[in-house]
Amino acid sequence: MRNLAIDCAGMTPSVGLFEGDICTAFEQAIPGENSLCSLSPLIQKVLDGERKVARSAGSPPPIDLISITYGPGSFTGLRIGLATAKALAYAWGVPAVGIDTLDCLANQAAENSSANGEKCFIVPVLNAFRKQVFSAVWKLDGQLKNLIPTQVRDLDAWCNDPTQGNDEQIPIRVLGRGLQVAKPYQSESTRFCDEELWNIDLQMLAQLGKAKFELGEVSTAEQLLPNYIRASAAEEKR
């Protein structure tokens, strides 16, 4: 299966092409480069880098599946990313799978913790601005289980109780770019994951997309929508 993985939830878009679990091509925007200007060229570079021979009109689509982070994250990045993914899915006639940004981060942390056989809470967090964060709570105990889905929380409330009342005495692993603006009041059990885990790993994104595809949890181009979690500041002023 040729799986095109796209992440536009953060400030730096990235695109990868996967054959099964093997990344065959990868491109990432220059930090700070606008998603509007960079995404389409990134996708083109990925497809050109993988293409061995010229494809004639009417030939099979270059991919079988599109896996994309659909939120929460940058409102602008998500709008551009999802619009691009919808256009490609429609043009190629292929399914698409949207993956929650925090679900992807939690699975990355779980994969890292599982190597150590650890039992812990996993709390991914992103900056939602306006003194708020996007957060979710997961528990890793042999398997990864979602306890509290992605939601918006006031920054102070999250810092005081990142696991939202889940007080089992096990380690808490926190990760994500939200840690740049908010850190939970640390206890002996709280640990911050390495910063390399704070960004979306396209291989994990592709794996989650493939898993959903195999379960039949796919979207048509029309059904693929961003998950902003809340309205933007401009929308709230209307």
Secondary structure, 3 states (H helix, E strand, C coil): CEEEEEECCCCCCEEEEEECCEEEEEEECCCCCCHHHHHHHHHHHHHHHHCCCCCCCCCCCCCCEEEEEEECCCHHHHHHHHHHHHHHHHHHCCCEEEEEHHHHHHHHHHHHHHCCCCCEEEEEEEEEECCEEEEEEEEECCCEEEEEEEEEEEHHHHHHCCCCCCCCCCCEEEECHHHHCCCCCCCCCEEECCHHHCCCCHHHHHHHHHHHHHCCCCECCCCCCCCCCCCCHHHHCC
